[in-house]
Amino acid sequence: MRIVHTADVHIGVENYGRPATQADIDALPPYFAPGVDRRSYLGLSTRLIDFLCALDQVVDYATRNEADLVLIAGDAYKSRDPSQTHQREFVRRVATLVNRGIPVFLLTGNHDIAHSPTRATALAIFPTLDVAGVTVAERFGTHRVETRSGPLQVVALPWIRRGQLLARDEHQGAPIDEVTRFIEEDLTARILTEAEALDPGVPAILAAHVTVNGAVSSSERSMMLGRDYALQPSTVALPAFDYVALGHIHKHQTLIASPPVVYPGSLQRVDFSEEDDRKGFCVVDIDPASPRGDRTRWQHVPVDARRFVTIDVNVPVDAEDPTALVTRRIEQVDVNDAIVRVHVTVPAPLAGRVNERAIRDALAGAHSVAAVSREVIHERRPRIGSDARGIAPQQALERYLAGRTDLSDDVRKRALQMGTELVAEETAKE
């Protein structure tokens, strides 16, 4: 049984994008939106296309490698109210899978759920239309999914609305920390109960959109407000599960080896906090005929995600051409098709000689330039000591230059030589 596990697709993220040109469309890979007239993507955000392209890599892998199930562990969309275009594109990809006999399991994440419990989730359209082959888990519970390789038990833990608990009488006026602790204790007990009720003869996984203690977060932390509730690794790593498919944290990581407790990470980088993250999805193979605890193998499959590149340049005080220094540094970095930001640290006397337009011209090969920023360092005049009163000018100059650690030895020597000559000239006049 082969399961493709991904999460945090975040269709709708369009930061650092621009309207797609014909050249952008012509450069799209062959697996992008098969059978769709690509001219319909002209003018759409290139970042929207990035995220769709990453999801298409998952769809392409699943169809070529005969996956039995594709599981998206939450956050199909960026917004709780995705646009019609975003919904159309996501549905296209789900339809491609189910039309090829691959069922899809969709878990609701925090970005898919409205604040009000009376409003539909962003994924509610699938059960409303009763789409065959698609299971949407909006509530905690166990689902039995039929696949080509037999049945699979999926214990689903979607994102829990904390607001629903705050509305209960017993939680009215309770501190947020108290409610958070209640959620953690309640979910721990419920997961254990569901695990004990599973059929040991049928493969079983836990799909959860949640923070697990010990996970290293990236940009998702900046996309949330307030304290997240979190579960202990021991809560989810129960022997009844062959695999624990997590979502919510954008950084790929394995928290426990047996059973595997895995965040696949997001498919595309959202911002510069994910610059160094590996992006991809997980492929999980479960052999139902093998004994529990030794029937799961998995791997992380990388996707071709848009690169983010940060270029830091420190301009020394004796630089003759700060702009040329920055552009030479850019030439040493592969910025082609990347989202790039440049940060220049420059002494105050040279700040006016940094030409931003020339720097942006040097970044012409980038997909987009997020920022060209300057940090201006103002000179901190070193003190030559309280005992300097009455000392000779030559000695005062030597002390001053010794405190200027920002100067190179050559500059310090030239300054001392010129100062010595000036002192000598003034002394000769007296």
ROKOL-315518 format. One record per residue (C-alpha): residue number from 1; residue in three letters; x, y, z. Coordinates in steps of 0.02 Angstrom, whole numbers, plus 50000, padded with zeros to 5 digits. Layout:
N
+-----+-----+-------+-------+-------+
|   i |  aa |     X |     Y |     Z |
+-----+-----+-------+-------+-------+
| NUM | ALA |     X |     Y |     Z |
...
+-----+-----+-------+-------+-------+
// end
This chain:
430
+-----+-----+-------+-------+-------+
|   i |  aa |     X |     Y |     Z |
+-----+-----+-------+-------+-------+
|   1 | MET | 50000 | 50000 | 50000 |
|   2 | ARG | 50075 | 50165 | 49944 |
|   3 | ILE | 50022 | 50331 | 50023 |
|   4 | VAL | 50079 | 50501 | 49962 |
|   5 | HIS | 50081 | 50620 | 50111 |
|   6 | THR | 50089 | 50807 | 50089 |
|   7 | ALA | 50025 | 50958 | 50184 |
|   8 | ASP | 50021 | 51148 | 50189 |
|   9 | VAL | 49992 | 51170 | 50004 |
|  10 | HIS | 49934 | 51350 | 50037 |
|  11 | ILE | 49858 | 51389 | 49867 |
|  12 | GLY | 49832 | 51576 | 49867 |
|  13 | VAL | 50002 | 51634 | 49928 |
|  14 | GLU | 50053 | 51766 | 49802 |
|  15 | ASN | 50186 | 51868 | 49890 |
|  16 | TYR | 50339 | 51914 | 49785 |
|  17 | GLY | 50241 | 51872 | 49627 |
|  18 | ARG | 50201 | 51965 | 49467 |
|  19 | PRO | 50078 | 51938 | 49324 |
|  20 | ALA | 50130 | 51788 | 49221 |
|  21 | THR | 50192 | 51826 | 49045 |
|  22 | GLN | 50194 | 51714 | 48892 |
|  23 | ALA | 50377 | 51678 | 48930 |
|  24 | ASP | 50328 | 51616 | 49103 |
|  25 | ILE | 50194 | 51504 | 49028 |
|  26 | ASP | 50313 | 51435 | 48897 |
|  27 | ALA | 50438 | 51390 | 49034 |
|  28 | LEU | 50314 | 51283 | 49133 |
|  29 | PRO | 50363 | 51099 | 49151 |
|  30 | PRO | 50266 | 50963 | 49058 |
|  31 | TYR | 50181 | 50899 | 49216 |
|  32 | PHE | 50096 | 51066 | 49248 |
|  33 | ALA | 49905 | 51061 | 49227 |
|  34 | PRO | 49899 | 50922 | 49096 |
|  35 | GLY | 49758 | 50942 | 48972 |
|  36 | VAL | 49722 | 51123 | 49021 |
|  37 | ASP | 49743 | 51267 | 48899 |
|  38 | ARG | 49892 | 51356 | 48974 |
|  39 | ARG | 49840 | 51522 | 48900 |
|  40 | SER | 49713 | 51531 | 49042 |
|  41 | TYR | 49858 | 51560 | 49162 |
|  42 | LEU | 49918 | 51719 | 49076 |
|  43 | GLY | 49909 | 51864 | 49196 |
|  44 | LEU | 49889 | 51758 | 49352 |
|  45 | SER | 50015 | 51781 | 49490 |
|  46 | THR | 50176 | 51687 | 49457 |
|  47 | ARG | 50178 | 51638 | 49640 |
|  48 | LEU | 50006 | 51559 | 49625 |
|  49 | ILE | 50076 | 51461 | 49478 |
|  50 | ASP | 50227 | 51412 | 49585 |
|  51 | PHE | 50115 | 51333 | 49716 |
|  52 | LEU | 50008 | 51246 | 49586 |
|  53 | CYS | 50164 | 51181 | 49500 |
|  54 | ALA | 50226 | 51105 | 49663 |
|  55 | LEU | 50059 | 51018 | 49690 |
|  56 | ASP | 50066 | 50955 | 49511 |
|  57 | GLN | 50230 | 50869 | 49552 |
|  58 | VAL | 50138 | 50774 | 49690 |
|  59 | VAL | 49997 | 50728 | 49571 |
|  60 | ASP | 50120 | 50674 | 49436 |
|  61 | TYR | 50218 | 50564 | 49557 |
|  62 | ALA | 50060 | 50485 | 49627 |
|  63 | THR | 49992 | 50440 | 49456 |
|  64 | ARG | 50156 | 50377 | 49384 |
|  65 | ASN | 50197 | 50272 | 49538 |
|  66 | GLU | 50024 | 50198 | 49565 |
|  67 | ALA | 49989 | 50275 | 49734 |
|  68 | ASP | 49843 | 50202 | 49831 |
|  69 | LEU | 49802 | 50364 | 49922 |
|  70 | VAL | 49852 | 50547 | 49921 |
|  71 | LEU | 49835 | 50624 | 50093 |
|  72 | ILE | 49842 | 50813 | 50118 |
|  73 | ALA | 49863 | 50845 | 50304 |
|  74 | GLY | 49784 | 51017 | 50311 |
|  75 | ASP | 49797 | 51193 | 50238 |
|  76 | ALA | 49752 | 51163 | 50058 |
|  77 | TYR | 49727 | 51350 | 50045 |
|  78 | LYS | 49809 | 51503 | 50117 |
|  79 | SER | 49641 | 51585 | 50154 |
|  80 | ARG | 49483 | 51525 | 50238 |
|  81 | ASP | 49392 | 51609 | 50094 |
|  82 | PRO | 49486 | 51553 | 49937 |
|  83 | SER | 49442 | 51640 | 49776 |
|  84 | GLN | 49348 | 51549 | 49639 |
|  85 | THR | 49510 | 51537 | 49541 |
|  86 | HIS | 49601 | 51456 | 49687 |
|  87 | GLN | 49459 | 51332 | 49712 |
|  88 | ARG | 49453 | 51290 | 49527 |
|  89 | GLU | 49638 | 51252 | 49522 |
|  90 | PHE | 49636 | 51143 | 49677 |
|  91 | VAL | 49483 | 51046 | 49619 |
|  92 | ARG | 49567 | 51015 | 49451 |
|  93 | ARG | 49709 | 50926 | 49536 |
|  94 | VAL | 49599 | 50825 | 49652 |
|  95 | ALA | 49493 | 50775 | 49501 |
|  96 | THR | 49648 | 50716 | 49408 |
|  97 | LEU | 49689 | 50597 | 49550 |
|  98 | VAL | 49515 | 50524 | 49578 |
|  99 | ASN | 49486 | 50505 | 49391 |
| 100 | ARG | 49639 | 50394 | 49387 |
| 101 | GLY | 49577 | 50287 | 49530 |
| 102 | ILE | 49677 | 50368 | 49670 |
| 103 | PRO | 49571 | 50417 | 49820 |
| 104 | VAL | 49611 | 50582 | 49908 |
| 105 | PHE | 49600 | 50614 | 50095 |
| 106 | LEU | 49586 | 50798 | 50144 |
| 107 | LEU | 49612 | 50854 | 50323 |
| 108 | THR | 49555 | 51029 | 50371 |
| 109 | GLY | 49692 | 51141 | 50438 |
| 110 | ASN | 49687 | 51309 | 50526 |
| 111 | HIS | 49692 | 51401 | 50360 |
| 112 | ASP | 49543 | 51302 | 50296 |
| 113 | ILE | 49427 | 51336 | 50442 |
| 114 | ALA | 49325 | 51493 | 50471 |
| 115 | HIS | 49324 | 51574 | 50643 |
| 116 | SER | 49136 | 51549 | 50657 |
| 117 | PRO | 49079 | 51368 | 50686 |
| 118 | THR | 48924 | 51400 | 50580 |
| 119 | ARG | 49023 | 51439 | 50423 |
| 120 | ALA | 49077 | 51303 | 50303 |
| 121 | THR | 49259 | 51257 | 50287 |
| 122 | ALA | 49356 | 51290 | 50128 |
| 123 | LEU | 49346 | 51104 | 50087 |
| 124 | ALA | 49159 | 51081 | 50120 |
| 125 | ILE | 49119 | 51084 | 49934 |
| 126 | PHE | 49180 | 50903 | 49914 |
| 127 | PRO | 49060 | 50818 | 50037 |
| 128 | THR | 48922 | 50937 | 49983 |
| 129 | LEU | 48937 | 50874 | 49803 |
| 130 | ASP | 48970 | 50697 | 49866 |
| 131 | VAL | 49126 | 50682 | 49759 |
| 132 | ALA | 49171 | 50499 | 49744 |
| 133 | GLY | 49346 | 50455 | 49801 |
| 134 | VAL | 49369 | 50609 | 49910 |
| 135 | THR | 49360 | 50602 | 50099 |
| 136 | VAL | 49358 | 50766 | 50195 |
| 137 | ALA | 49394 | 50755 | 50381 |
| 138 | GLU | 49323 | 50908 | 50469 |
| 139 | ARG | 49298 | 50823 | 50637 |
| 140 | PHE | 49400 | 50709 | 50747 |
| 141 | GLY | 49368 | 50525 | 50713 |
| 142 | THR | 49418 | 50368 | 50620 |
| 143 | HIS | 49387 | 50341 | 50434 |
| 144 | ARG | 49400 | 50180 | 50337 |
| 145 | VAL | 49465 | 50216 | 50162 |
| 146 | GLU | 49456 | 50084 | 50026 |
| 147 | THR | 49608 | 50080 | 49911 |
| 148 | ARG | 49668 | 49968 | 49770 |
| 149 | SER | 49780 | 49879 | 49895 |
| 150 | GLY | 49645 | 49854 | 50026 |
| 151 | PRO | 49570 | 49955 | 50169 |
| 152 | LEU | 49661 | 50086 | 50270 |
| 153 | GLN | 49610 | 50156 | 50439 |
| 154 | VAL | 49641 | 50344 | 50457 |
| 155 | VAL | 49620 | 50426 | 50627 |
| 156 | ALA | 49593 | 50608 | 50582 |
| 157 | LEU | 49638 | 50753 | 50694 |
| 158 | PRO | 49593 | 50914 | 50602 |
| 159 | TRP | 49629 | 51086 | 50672 |
| 160 | ILE | 49526 | 51116 | 50829 |
| 161 | ARG | 49438 | 51285 | 50842 |
| 162 | ARG | 49485 | 51355 | 51010 |
| 163 | GLY | 49343 | 51479 | 50995 |
| 164 | GLN | 49215 | 51338 | 51006 |
| 165 | LEU | 49283 | 51287 | 51174 |
| 166 | LEU | 49288 | 51465 | 51237 |
| 167 | ALA | 49100 | 51476 | 51203 |
| 168 | ARG | 49061 | 51332 | 51320 |
| 169 | ASP | 48993 | 51377 | 51490 |
| 170 | GLU | 49131 | 51287 | 51584 |
| 171 | HIS | 49263 | 51389 | 51492 |
| 172 | GLN | 49180 | 51559 | 51500 |
| 173 | GLY | 49308 | 51684 | 51565 |
| 174 | ALA | 49444 | 51553 | 51578 |
| 175 | PRO | 49622 | 51606 | 51536 |
| 176 | ILE | 49686 | 51555 | 51365 |
| 177 | ASP | 49821 | 51448 | 51443 |
| 178 | GLU | 49690 | 51349 | 51538 |
| 179 | VAL | 49588 | 51318 | 51380 |
| 180 | THR | 49746 | 51268 | 51286 |
| 181 | ARG | 49791 | 51144 | 51422 |
| 182 | PHE | 49615 | 51072 | 51414 |
| 183 | ILE | 49629 | 51047 | 51225 |
| 184 | GLU | 49796 | 50958 | 51244 |
| 185 | GLU | 49731 | 50841 | 51380 |
| 186 | ASP | 49567 | 50808 | 51290 |
| 187 | LEU | 49651 | 50767 | 51124 |
| 188 | THR | 49778 | 50654 | 51210 |
| 189 | ALA | 49638 | 50551 | 51287 |
| 190 | ARG | 49535 | 50545 | 51126 |
| 191 | ILE | 49682 | 50489 | 51018 |
| 192 | LEU | 49718 | 50347 | 51139 |
| 193 | THR | 49536 | 50293 | 51138 |
| 194 | GLU | 49530 | 50291 | 50947 |
| 195 | ALA | 49694 | 50196 | 50936 |
| 196 | GLU | 49633 | 50060 | 51055 |
| 197 | ALA | 49478 | 50035 | 50947 |
| 198 | LEU | 49574 | 50006 | 50784 |
| 199 | ASP | 49574 | 49838 | 50695 |
| 200 | PRO | 49753 | 49772 | 50716 |
| 201 | GLY | 49736 | 49674 | 50555 |
| 202 | VAL | 49711 | 49829 | 50448 |
| 203 | PRO | 49846 | 49961 | 50417 |
| 204 | ALA | 49816 | 50120 | 50516 |
| 205 | ILE | 49885 | 50296 | 50515 |
| 206 | LEU | 49855 | 50454 | 50613 |
| 207 | ALA | 49831 | 50612 | 50509 |
| 208 | ALA | 49846 | 50768 | 50615 |
| 209 | HIS | 49858 | 50953 | 50583 |
| 210 | VAL | 49940 | 51002 | 50744 |
| 211 | THR | 50099 | 51060 | 50828 |
| 212 | VAL | 50196 | 50921 | 50911 |
| 213 | ASN | 50320 | 50972 | 51045 |
| 214 | GLY | 50499 | 50965 | 50982 |
| 215 | ALA | 50454 | 51019 | 50805 |
| 216 | VAL | 50555 | 51162 | 50731 |
| 217 | SER | 50442 | 51290 | 50650 |
| 218 | SER | 50475 | 51411 | 50510 |
| 219 | SER | 50357 | 51538 | 50432 |
| 220 | GLU | 50196 | 51459 | 50495 |
| 221 | ARG | 50236 | 51533 | 50664 |
| 222 | SER | 50229 | 51707 | 50588 |
| 223 | MET | 50063 | 51666 | 50503 |
| 224 | MET | 49973 | 51633 | 50668 |
| 225 | LEU | 49916 | 51737 | 50815 |
| 226 | GLY | 49921 | 51680 | 50995 |
| 227 | ARG | 49992 | 51526 | 51077 |
| 228 | ASP | 49972 | 51362 | 50984 |
| 229 | TYR | 49914 | 51209 | 51076 |
| 230 | ALA | 50039 | 51067 | 51060 |
| 231 | LEU | 50039 | 50879 | 51088 |
| 232 | GLN | 50179 | 50773 | 51159 |
| 233 | PRO | 50266 | 50655 | 51038 |
| 234 | SER | 50214 | 50508 | 51147 |
| 235 | THR | 50032 | 50557 | 51120 |
| 236 | VAL | 50039 | 50527 | 50932 |
| 237 | ALA | 50175 | 50394 | 50919 |
| 238 | LEU | 50064 | 50250 | 50974 |
| 239 | PRO | 50104 | 50071 | 50921 |
| 240 | ALA | 49931 | 50055 | 50843 |
| 241 | PHE | 49986 | 50174 | 50704 |
| 242 | ASP | 50095 | 50121 | 50559 |
| 243 | TYR | 50131 | 50302 | 50516 |
| 244 | VAL | 50089 | 50475 | 50585 |
| 245 | ALA | 50057 | 50600 | 50446 |
| 246 | LEU | 50074 | 50776 | 50513 |
| 247 | GLY | 50039 | 50949 | 50444 |
| 248 | HIS | 50049 | 51129 | 50506 |
| 249 | ILE | 50238 | 51150 | 50521 |
| 250 | HIS | 50320 | 51203 | 50358 |
| 251 | LYS | 50491 | 51127 | 50392 |
| 252 | HIS | 50514 | 50944 | 50345 |
| 253 | GLN | 50567 | 50840 | 50496 |
| 254 | THR | 50552 | 50670 | 50578 |
| 255 | LEU | 50510 | 50677 | 50762 |
| 256 | ILE | 50506 | 50490 | 50801 |
| 257 | ALA | 50571 | 50345 | 50697 |
| 258 | SER | 50450 | 50207 | 50752 |
| 259 | PRO | 50313 | 50231 | 50712 |
| 260 | PRO | 50371 | 50367 | 50592 |
| 261 | VAL | 50305 | 50536 | 50652 |
| 262 | VAL | 50336 | 50651 | 50505 |
| 263 | TYR | 50305 | 50828 | 50446 |
| 264 | PRO | 50328 | 50829 | 50256 |
| 265 | GLY | 50345 | 51018 | 50260 |
| 266 | SER | 50261 | 51139 | 50141 |
| 267 | LEU | 50281 | 51115 | 49953 |
| 268 | GLN | 50338 | 51293 | 49917 |
| 269 | ARG | 50434 | 51422 | 50016 |
| 270 | VAL | 50317 | 51554 | 50085 |
| 271 | ASP | 50448 | 51683 | 50136 |
| 272 | PHE | 50631 | 51705 | 50178 |
| 273 | SER | 50616 | 51612 | 50344 |
| 274 | GLU | 50604 | 51454 | 50237 |
| 275 | GLU | 50753 | 51499 | 50127 |
| 276 | ASP | 50857 | 51348 | 50179 |
| 277 | ASP | 50715 | 51223 | 50200 |
| 278 | ARG | 50706 | 51067 | 50092 |
| 279 | LYS | 50537 | 51060 | 50006 |
| 280 | GLY | 50447 | 50902 | 49957 |
| 281 | PHE | 50322 | 50768 | 50007 |
| 282 | CYS | 50328 | 50595 | 50084 |
| 283 | VAL | 50297 | 50426 | 50004 |
| 284 | VAL | 50244 | 50293 | 50129 |
| 285 | ASP | 50242 | 50106 | 50089 |
| 286 | ILE | 50149 | 49993 | 50210 |
| 287 | ASP | 50150 | 49804 | 50190 |
| 288 | PRO | 49990 | 49739 | 50270 |
| 289 | ALA | 50060 | 49563 | 50272 |
| 290 | SER | 50207 | 49610 | 50383 |
| 291 | PRO | 50195 | 49619 | 50573 |
| 292 | ARG | 50143 | 49785 | 50650 |
| 293 | GLY | 50294 | 49890 | 50695 |
| 294 | ASP | 50395 | 49826 | 50548 |
| 295 | ARG | 50287 | 49853 | 50396 |
| 296 | THR | 50317 | 50037 | 50353 |
| 297 | ARG | 50449 | 50112 | 50241 |
| 298 | TRP | 50449 | 50294 | 50188 |
| 299 | GLN | 50552 | 50426 | 50100 |
| 300 | HIS | 50549 | 50614 | 50072 |
| 301 | VAL | 50538 | 50660 | 49888 |
| 302 | PRO | 50600 | 50836 | 49844 |
| 303 | VAL | 50505 | 50954 | 49731 |
| 304 | ASP | 50572 | 51091 | 49619 |
| 305 | ALA | 50525 | 51238 | 49730 |
| 306 | ARG | 50561 | 51421 | 49696 |
| 307 | ARG | 50725 | 51472 | 49777 |
| 308 | PHE | 50742 | 51617 | 49899 |
| 309 | VAL | 50914 | 51699 | 49906 |
| 310 | THR | 50981 | 51826 | 50030 |
| 311 | ILE | 51140 | 51921 | 49984 |
| 312 | ASP | 51227 | 52013 | 50126 |
| 313 | VAL | 51364 | 52138 | 50082 |
| 314 | ASN | 51473 | 52230 | 50209 |
| 315 | VAL | 51554 | 52383 | 50132 |
| 316 | PRO | 51720 | 52430 | 50214 |
| 317 | VAL | 51752 | 52611 | 50256 |
| 318 | ASP | 51893 | 52623 | 50129 |
| 319 | ALA | 51791 | 52555 | 49981 |
| 320 | GLU | 51818 | 52661 | 49826 |
| 321 | ASP | 51658 | 52606 | 49738 |
| 322 | PRO | 51526 | 52530 | 49854 |
| 323 | THR | 51404 | 52495 | 49711 |
| 324 | ALA | 51535 | 52398 | 49612 |
| 325 | LEU | 51574 | 52298 | 49769 |
| 326 | VAL | 51391 | 52248 | 49787 |
| 327 | THR | 51369 | 52203 | 49604 |
| 328 | ARG | 51526 | 52095 | 49606 |
| 329 | ARG | 51454 | 52001 | 49755 |
| 330 | ILE | 51291 | 51975 | 49660 |
| 331 | GLU | 51388 | 51902 | 49513 |
| 332 | GLN | 51456 | 51769 | 49629 |
| 333 | VAL | 51281 | 51707 | 49676 |
| 334 | ASP | 51157 | 51611 | 49568 |
| 335 | VAL | 51005 | 51724 | 49569 |
| 336 | ASN | 50926 | 51657 | 49410 |
| 337 | ASP | 50737 | 51633 | 49433 |
| 338 | ALA | 50755 | 51659 | 49621 |
| 339 | ILE | 50667 | 51779 | 49738 |
| 340 | VAL | 50810 | 51888 | 49800 |
| 341 | ARG | 50842 | 52016 | 49933 |
| 342 | VAL | 51003 | 52115 | 49955 |
| 343 | HIS | 51057 | 52190 | 50120 |
| 344 | VAL | 51200 | 52315 | 50114 |
| 345 | THR | 51289 | 52370 | 50272 |
| 346 | VAL | 51380 | 52530 | 50232 |
| 347 | PRO | 51473 | 52665 | 50331 |
| 348 | ALA | 51380 | 52831 | 50336 |
| 349 | PRO | 51508 | 52927 | 50230 |
| 350 | LEU | 51483 | 52802 | 50087 |
| 351 | ALA | 51295 | 52779 | 50100 |
| 352 | GLY | 51258 | 52906 | 49964 |
| 353 | ARG | 51369 | 52813 | 49843 |
| 354 | VAL | 51263 | 52654 | 49845 |
| 355 | ASN | 51163 | 52655 | 49683 |
| 356 | GLU | 51006 | 52551 | 49707 |
| 357 | ARG | 50957 | 52559 | 49524 |
| 358 | ALA | 51125 | 52485 | 49472 |
| 359 | ILE | 51104 | 52348 | 49602 |
| 360 | ARG | 50930 | 52305 | 49537 |
| 361 | ASP | 50999 | 52301 | 49359 |
| 362 | ALA | 51126 | 52172 | 49417 |
| 363 | LEU | 50981 | 52066 | 49479 |
| 364 | ALA | 50895 | 52062 | 49309 |
| 365 | GLY | 50897 | 51872 | 49304 |
| 366 | ALA | 50800 | 51853 | 49467 |
| 367 | HIS | 50617 | 51806 | 49467 |
| 368 | SER | 50584 | 51955 | 49580 |
| 369 | VAL | 50680 | 52071 | 49695 |
| 370 | ALA | 50601 | 52071 | 49867 |
| 371 | ALA | 50707 | 52213 | 49933 |
| 372 | VAL | 50870 | 52309 | 49918 |
| 373 | SER | 50899 | 52376 | 50093 |
| 374 | ARG | 51038 | 52477 | 50170 |
| 375 | GLU | 51097 | 52480 | 50349 |
| 376 | VAL | 51197 | 52638 | 50376 |
| 377 | ILE | 51331 | 52627 | 50510 |
| 378 | HIS | 51368 | 52793 | 50590 |
| 379 | GLU | 51542 | 52823 | 50657 |
| 380 | ARG | 51564 | 52804 | 50843 |
| 381 | ARG | 51701 | 52922 | 50892 |
| 382 | PRO | 51824 | 52831 | 51005 |
| 383 | ARG | 51876 | 52915 | 51165 |
| 384 | ILE | 52062 | 52938 | 51191 |
| 385 | GLY | 52049 | 52928 | 51380 |
| 386 | SER | 52024 | 53046 | 51526 |
| 387 | ASP | 52212 | 53059 | 51547 |
| 388 | ALA | 52233 | 53137 | 51374 |
| 389 | ARG | 52231 | 53314 | 51439 |
| 390 | GLY | 52402 | 53391 | 51412 |
| 391 | ILE | 52474 | 53253 | 51301 |
| 392 | ALA | 52560 | 53296 | 51138 |
| 393 | PRO | 52454 | 53305 | 50977 |
| 394 | GLN | 52555 | 53162 | 50902 |
| 395 | GLN | 52513 | 53049 | 51048 |
| 396 | ALA | 52329 | 53098 | 51043 |
| 397 | LEU | 52321 | 53054 | 50858 |
| 398 | GLU | 52404 | 52886 | 50888 |
| 399 | ARG | 52279 | 52845 | 51025 |
| 400 | TYR | 52133 | 52896 | 50917 |
| 401 | LEU | 52188 | 52792 | 50769 |
| 402 | ALA | 52222 | 52642 | 50881 |
| 403 | GLY | 52039 | 52647 | 50933 |
| 404 | ARG | 51976 | 52650 | 50753 |
| 405 | THR | 51962 | 52462 | 50731 |
| 406 | ASP | 51856 | 52489 | 50575 |
| 407 | LEU | 52008 | 52555 | 50480 |
| 408 | SER | 52129 | 52445 | 50387 |
| 409 | ASP | 52313 | 52449 | 50433 |
| 410 | ASP | 52355 | 52542 | 50272 |
| 411 | VAL | 52226 | 52678 | 50304 |
| 412 | ARG | 52283 | 52695 | 50483 |
| 413 | LYS | 52465 | 52713 | 50429 |
| 414 | ARG | 52423 | 52843 | 50296 |
| 415 | ALA | 52318 | 52942 | 50420 |
| 416 | LEU | 52457 | 52938 | 50548 |
| 417 | GLN | 52584 | 52994 | 50419 |
| 418 | MET | 52475 | 53138 | 50359 |
| 419 | GLY | 52435 | 53189 | 50538 |
| 420 | THR | 52618 | 53187 | 50583 |
| 421 | GLU | 52656 | 53301 | 50436 |
| 422 | LEU | 52518 | 53423 | 50485 |
| 423 | VAL | 52577 | 53429 | 50665 |
| 424 | ALA | 52754 | 53462 | 50603 |
| 425 | GLU | 52694 | 53604 | 50491 |
| 426 | GLU | 52597 | 53687 | 50633 |
| 427 | THR | 52743 | 53667 | 50752 |
| 428 | ALA | 52859 | 53750 | 50625 |
| 429 | LYS | 52744 | 53902 | 50618 |
| 430 | GLU | 52755 | 53934 | 50804 |
+-----+-----+-------+-------+-------+
// end
